Amino acid sequence: MTPEQAKTAWDKAIADHAARQQIDNPGLAGDQLSPDQARERLDRHFADKDWVSRFERGSPAAKEEFTRLTTQIANGDRLGQILAGNDKPLPFQTTIGKSAGGDDLTDADLRIAAKTLREAGLNDDAIRQAVEGRPVTKAERNLVQQFKRARESDASWRKALFDGDLEARREHALMAIVLAAPVEDAA
């Protein structure tokens, strides 16, 4: 056995022992990472067949590391990453928060919502409003209700909407976002 082969065998034996003892990368566990750093580490783990095998077998250390990293990723501005196009899908269907309606929001849900709203012609601020469900004022809601009634009574606008006109779809989506948002309390 060459010295290089011996070192490789030694490193593998140490890694196997650590896996059996459920020790996960001494010096790395528990550290606070940025969402990008957590994403990089998670990608490295999923590229490591031994780590994936431990995770799939239910290793408590691997499961804990996965939960910690996905939490750190989710605690970043996940929507901002998606809107900027600087993201990759998470490796598993991962709940990253709550929707504006209070339901569990998965990474896949967020990606689909952002894509659908962008295709409807909405800008990033409007998409954030839709996803985060920020409150609107009573005056804003009233104005949008009036605007909606005016649009819905316009036969040419209704036809454009049903024909898939981008501007009509955008207006309809914006109205729906405001009307679905909670109304902030008057202070």
VEXBALO-342440 format. One record per residue: x, y, z of N, C-alpha, C in turn; residue in three letters; residue number from 1. Coordinates in steps of 0.2 Angstrom, whole numbers, plus 5000, padded with zeros to 4 digits. Layout:
REM residues N
R   nxx   nyy   nzz  caxx  cayy  cazz   cxx   cyy   czz  rest   nr
R     X     Y     Z     X     Y     Z     X     Y     Z   ALA  NUM
...
REM end
This chain:
REM residues 187
R   nxx   nyy   nzz  caxx  cayy  cazz   cxx   cyy   czz  rest   nr
R  5004  4994  5000  5000  5000  5000  5005  5006  5000   MET    1
R  5003  5011  4996  5007  5017  4995  5005  5022  5001   THR    2
R  5009  5026  5003  5007  5031  5008  5001  5035  5006   PRO    3
R  4999  5036  5000  4993  5040  4998  4987  5035  4999   GLU    4
R  4988  5029  4997  4982  5024  4998  4981  5023  5006   GLN    5
R  4987  5023  5010  4986  5022  5017  4982  5028  5020   ALA    6
R  4984  5034  5018  4980  5040  5020  4973  5040  5018   LYS    7
R  4972  5038  5012  4965  5038  5010  4961  5032  5014   THR    8
R  4964  5027  5015  4961  5022  5019  4960  5024  5027   ALA    9
R  4965  5028  5029  4964  5030  5036  4959  5035  5036   TRP   10
R  4958  5040  5032  4953  5045  5031  4946  5042  5031   ASP   11
R  4945  5037  5027  4939  5033  5027  4937  5030  5033   LYS   12
R  4942  5027  5036  4941  5023  5043  4939  5028  5048   ALA   13
R  4942  5034  5048  4940  5039  5053  4933  5042  5051   ILE   14
R  4931  5043  5045  4924  5045  5043  4919  5040  5045   ALA   15
R  4921  5033  5044  4916  5028  5045  4915  5028  5053   ASP   16
R  4920  5029  5057  4920  5028  5064  4915  5034  5066   HIS   17
R  4917  5040  5063  4913  5046  5065  4905  5045  5064   ALA   18
R  4904  5042  5058  4897  5040  5056  4894  5036  5061   ALA   19
R  4898  5030  5063  4895  5026  5068  4894  5029  5075   ARG   20
R  4898  5034  5077  4897  5037  5083  4892  5043  5082   GLN   21
R  4890  5044  5076  4885  5050  5075  4888  5056  5077   GLN   22
R  4895  5057  5075  4898  5063  5075  4898  5066  5068   ILE   23
R  4896  5072  5068  4896  5075  5061  4901  5081  5060   ASP   24
R  4906  5080  5057  4911  5085  5055  4913  5089  5061   ASN   25
R  4917  5086  5066  4919  5090  5072  4922  5097  5070   PRO   26
R  4919  5102  5074  4921  5109  5073  4916  5113  5068   GLY   27
R  4912  5109  5065  4907  5112  5060  4900  5112  5063   LEU   28
R  4899  5107  5067  4892  5107  5069  4890  5112  5074   ALA   29
R  4884  5115  5073  4882  5120  5077  4884  5127  5075   GLY   30
R  4889  5128  5070  4891  5135  5069  4885  5138  5065   ASP   31
R  4885  5145  5065  4880  5149  5062  4883  5151  5055   GLN   32
R  4879  5149  5050  4881  5150  5043  4876  5155  5040   LEU   33
R  4879  5159  5035  4874  5162  5031  4870  5158  5026   SER   34
R  4864  5160  5024  4860  5155  5020  4864  5152  5014   PRO   35
R  4869  5156  5011  4873  5154  5005  4878  5149  5008   ASP   36
R  4881  5150  5013  4886  5145  5016  4882  5138  5018   GLN   37
R  4876  5139  5021  4872  5133  5023  4870  5129  5017   ALA   38
R  4869  5133  5011  4867  5130  5005  4873  5126  5002   ARG   39
R  4879  5129  5002  4885  5126  5000  4886  5119  5004   GLU   40
R  4886  5120  5010  4887  5114  5014  4882  5108  5013   ARG   41
R  4876  5110  5012  4871  5105  5011  4872  5102  5004   LEU   42
R  4874  5106  4999  4876  5103  4993  4882  5098  4993   ASP   43
R  4887  5100  4997  4892  5096  4998  4890  5089  5001   ARG   44
R  4886  5090  5006  4883  5083  5010  4880  5079  5005   HIS   45
R  4875  5082  5000  4872  5078  4996  4876  5075  4990   PHE   46
R  4882  5078  4989  4887  5075  4984  4891  5069  4987   ALA   47
R  4890  5069  4994  4894  5064  4998  4890  5057  4999   ASP   48
R  4891  5052  4995  4887  5046  4995  4887  5043  5003   LYS   49
R  4892  5044  5006  4892  5041  5013  4887  5045  5018   ASP   50
R  4887  5052  5017  4883  5056  5021  4876  5055  5019   TRP   51
R  4874  5054  5012  4868  5053  5010  4865  5046  5013   VAL   52
R  4869  5041  5013  4868  5034  5015  4866  5035  5023   SER   53
R  4870  5039  5027  4868  5040  5034  4862  5043  5035   ARG   54
R  4861  5048  5031  4854  5052  5031  4848  5048  5029   PHE   55
R  4849  5044  5024  4843  5039  5022  4842  5034  5027   GLU   56
R  4847  5032  5031  4846  5027  5036  4844  5030  5042   ARG   57
R  4843  5036  5043  4840  5039  5048  4845  5041  5054   GLY   58
R  4851  5042  5052  4856  5044  5057  4854  5051  5060   SER   59
R  4854  5051  5067  4852  5057  5070  4856  5063  5069   PRO   60
R  4863  5062  5068  4867  5067  5067  4866  5070  5060   ALA   61
R  4865  5066  5055  4864  5068  5048  4857  5072  5048   ALA   62
R  4852  5069  5051  4845  5072  5051  4846  5079  5055   LYS   63
R  4850  5079  5060  4850  5086  5064  4854  5091  5060   GLU   64
R  4859  5089  5056  4863  5093  5052  4858  5096  5046   GLU   65
R  4854  5091  5043  4850  5093  5038  4845  5098  5040   PHE   66
R  4842  5097  5046  4837  5102  5049  4840  5109  5050   THR   67
R  4846  5108  5053  4850  5115  5055  4851  5119  5048   ARG   68
R  4854  5115  5043  4856  5119  5037  4850  5121  5033   LEU   69
R  4844  5117  5033  4838  5120  5029  4835  5125  5033   THR   70
R  4835  5125  5040  4833  5131  5044  4837  5137  5042   THR   71
R  4843  5137  5042  4848  5142  5040  4846  5145  5033   GLN   72
R  4845  5141  5029  4843  5143  5022  4837  5146  5022   ILE   73
R  4832  5143  5025  4825  5146  5025  4825  5153  5029   ALA   74
R  4829  5154  5034  4829  5160  5038  4833  5166  5034   ASN   75
R  4836  5164  5028  4838  5169  5024  4832  5172  5020   GLY   76
R  4833  5176  5015  4828  5179  5011  4827  5174  5005   ASP   77
R  4824  5169  5007  4823  5164  5001  4819  5167  4995   ARG   78
R  4814  5171  4997  4810  5174  4991  4814  5178  4987   LEU   79
R  4819  5182  4991  4823  5187  4987  4828  5183  4983   GLY   80
R  4830  5177  4985  4835  5173  4981  4831  5170  4975   GLN   81
R  4825  5168  4976  4821  5166  4970  4820  5171  4965   ILE   82
R  4818  5177  4968  4816  5183  4963  4822  5185  4959   LEU   83
R  4828  5184  4963  4834  5187  4959  4837  5181  4955   ALA   84
R  4834  5175  4955  4837  5170  4951  4843  5167  4954   GLY   85
R  4845  5168  4960  4851  5166  4963  4850  5160  4968   ASN   86
R  4846  5155  4965  4844  5150  4970  4844  5143  4966   ASP   87
R  4844  5138  4970  4843  5131  4967  4838  5128  4972   LYS   88
R  4834  5124  4969  4829  5120  4973  4832  5117  4979   PRO   89
R  4829  5116  4985  4831  5112  4990  4830  5105  4988   LEU   90
R  4835  5101  4991  4835  5094  4989  4829  5090  4991   PRO   91
R  4825  5092  4996  4819  5088  4998  4813  5093  4998   PHE   92
R  4807  5091  4998  4801  5095  4999  4802  5098  5006   GLN   93
R  4804  5104  5007  4805  5107  5013  4801  5113  5015   THR   94
R  4797  5112  5021  4793  5118  5023  4798  5123  5025   THR   95
R  4797  5129  5022  4801  5135  5024  4797  5141  5028   ILE   96
R  4791  5140  5029  4787  5145  5032  4780  5144  5031   GLY   97
R  4776  5149  5032  4769  5149  5032  4767  5154  5026   LYS   98
R  4762  5152  5022  4759  5156  5017  4755  5162  5020   SER   99
R  4753  5167  5016  4750  5173  5019  4743  5170  5022   ALA  100
R  4740  5164  5020  4734  5162  5022  4736  5157  5029   GLY  101
R  4742  5156  5031  4743  5152  5036  4745  5145  5035   GLY  102
R  4745  5143  5029  4746  5136  5027  4754  5135  5027   ASP  103
R  4756  5129  5028  4763  5127  5027  4765  5129  5020   ASP  104
R  4771  5132  5019  4774  5135  5013  4780  5131  5011   LEU  105
R  4780  5127  5006  4786  5123  5004  4791  5127  5000   THR  106
R  4797  5125  4999  4801  5129  4994  4798  5128  4987   ASP  107
R  4796  5122  4985  4793  5122  4979  4787  5126  4978   ALA  108
R  4782  5127  4983  4777  5131  4983  4779  5139  4981   ASP  109
R  4784  5141  4985  4787  5147  4984  4789  5149  4977   LEU  110
R  4793  5144  4974  4796  5144  4968  4790  5145  4962   ARG  111
R  4785  5141  4963  4779  5141  4958  4775  5147  4959   ILE  112
R  4774  5150  4965  4770  5156  4966  4774  5162  4963   ALA  113
R  4781  5162  4964  4785  5168  4961  4785  5167  4953   ALA  114
R  4785  5161  4951  4785  5160  4943  4779  5162  4940   LYS  115
R  4773  5160  4944  4766  5161  4941  4765  5169  4941   THR  116
R  4767  5172  4947  4765  5179  4948  4770  5183  4943   LEU  117
R  4776  5181  4942  4780  5185  4937  4777  5184  4930   ARG  118
R  4775  5178  4928  4772  5177  4922  4766  5181  4921   GLU  119
R  4762  5183  4926  4756  5187  4926  4758  5195  4925   ALA  120
R  4765  5196  4925  4767  5203  4924  4768  5207  4931   GLY  121
R  4769  5203  4936  4770  5207  4943  4777  5208  4944   LEU  122
R  4779  5214  4947  4786  5215  4949  4787  5212  4956   ASN  123
R  4793  5213  4958  4796  5209  4964  4792  5212  4970   ASP  124
R  4790  5218  4971  4787  5221  4976  4780  5218  4977   ASP  125
R  4776  5217  4971  4770  5215  4971  4770  5207  4973   ALA  126
R  4775  5204  4971  4776  5196  4972  4777  5196  4980   ILE  127
R  4781  5200  4983  4782  5200  4990  4776  5201  4994   ARG  128
R  4772  5206  4991  4765  5207  4995  4761  5201  4995   GLN  129
R  4761  5198  4989  4756  5192  4988  4759  5186  4993   ALA  130
R  4765  5185  4993  4768  5179  4997  4768  5181  5004   VAL  131
R  4770  5187  5006  4771  5188  5013  4764  5191  5016   GLU  132
R  4759  5193  5012  4753  5195  5015  4753  5201  5019   GLY  133
R  4757  5206  5017  4757  5212  5021  4751  5215  5021   ARG  134
R  4749  5219  5027  4743  5222  5027  4742  5228  5023   PRO  135
R  4736  5230  5021  4735  5236  5017  4730  5240  5021   VAL  136
R  4730  5247  5019  4726  5251  5023  4719  5250  5021   THR  137
R  4714  5253  5025  4707  5252  5023  4706  5256  5017   LYS  138
R  4709  5262  5016  4708  5266  5010  4711  5263  5004   ALA  139
R  4716  5259  5004  4719  5256  4999  4714  5250  4996   GLU  140
R  4711  5247  5001  4706  5241  5000  4700  5244  4996   ARG  141
R  4698  5250  4999  4692  5253  4996  4693  5255  4989   ASN  142
R  4699  5258  4988  4701  5261  4981  4701  5255  4976   LEU  143
R  4704  5249  4978  4705  5243  4974  4698  5240  4973   VAL  144
R  4693  5240  4978  4687  5238  4977  4683  5242  4971   GLN  145
R  4684  5248  4972  4680  5253  4967  4683  5251  4960   GLN  146
R  4690  5251  4959  4693  5250  4953  4691  5243  4950   PHE  147
R  4690  5238  4954  4688  5231  4952  4681  5232  4949   LYS  148
R  4677  5235  4953  4670  5236  4950  4670  5239  4944   ARG  149
R  4674  5244  4943  4674  5248  4936  4677  5243  4931   ALA  150
R  4682  5239  4932  4685  5235  4927  4680  5229  4926   ARG  151
R  4677  5226  4931  4672  5221  4929  4666  5223  4925   GLU  152
R  4664  5229  4926  4659  5232  4922  4660  5234  4915   SER  153
R  4667  5234  4913  4669  5235  4907  4670  5229  4902   ASP  154
R  4665  5228  4898  4665  5222  4893  4672  5221  4890   ALA  155
R  4675  5226  4887  4681  5225  4884  4687  5223  4888   SER  156
R  4687  5225  4895  4692  5223  4899  4691  5215  4901   TRP  157
R  4685  5214  4902  4683  5207  4904  4685  5202  4898   ARG  158
R  4684  5204  4892  4686  5200  4886  4693  5200  4886   LYS  159
R  4697  5205  4887  4704  5205  4887  4707  5200  4892   ALA  160
R  4704  5200  4898  4706  5196  4904  4705  5189  4902   LEU  161
R  4699  5187  4899  4697  5180  4897  4701  5178  4891   PHE  162
R  4704  5183  4887  4708  5181  4881  4715  5180  4883   ASP  163
R  4717  5182  4889  4724  5181  4892  4728  5187  4891   GLY  164
R  4725  5193  4890  4729  5199  4889  4733  5200  4895   ASP  165
R  4740  5201  4894  4745  5202  4900  4743  5208  4904   LEU  166
R  4741  5213  4902  4740  5219  4906  4733  5218  4910   GLU  167
R  4728  5215  4907  4722  5213  4911  4723  5208  4916   ALA  168
R  4728  5203  4915  4729  5198  4920  4733  5201  4925   ARG  169
R  4738  5206  4924  4742  5209  4929  4737  5213  4933   ARG  170
R  4733  5217  4931  4728  5221  4935  4724  5216  4939   GLU  171
R  4721  5211  4936  4717  5206  4940  4721  5203  4946   HIS  172
R  4727  5201  4945  4732  5198  4950  4733  5204  4955   ALA  173
R  4735  5210  4953  4736  5215  4958  4730  5216  4963   LEU  174
R  4724  5217  4959  4718  5218  4963  4717  5212  4968   MET  175
R  4718  5206  4966  4717  5200  4970  4722  5200  4976   ALA  176
R  4728  5202  4975  4733  5203  4981  4730  5208  4986   ILE  177
R  4728  5214  4984  4726  5219  4989  4720  5216  4992   VAL  178
R  4715  5214  4989  4709  5212  4992  4710  5206  4996   LEU  179
R  4715  5201  4995  4716  5196  5000  4720  5197  5006   ALA  180
R  4723  5203  5006  4728  5205  5011  4724  5207  5017   ALA  181
R  4727  5206  5023  4723  5209  5029  4723  5217  5029   PRO  182
R  4718  5219  5032  4718  5227  5033  4721  5228  5039   VAL  183
R  4726  5233  5039  4730  5235  5045  4725  5239  5050   GLU  184
R  4726  5238  5056  4722  5242  5061  4724  5249  5061   ASP  185
R  4719  5253  5061  4720  5260  5062  4723  5262  5069   ALA  186
R  4729  5265  5069  4732  5266  5075  4730  5273  5078   ALA  187
REM end
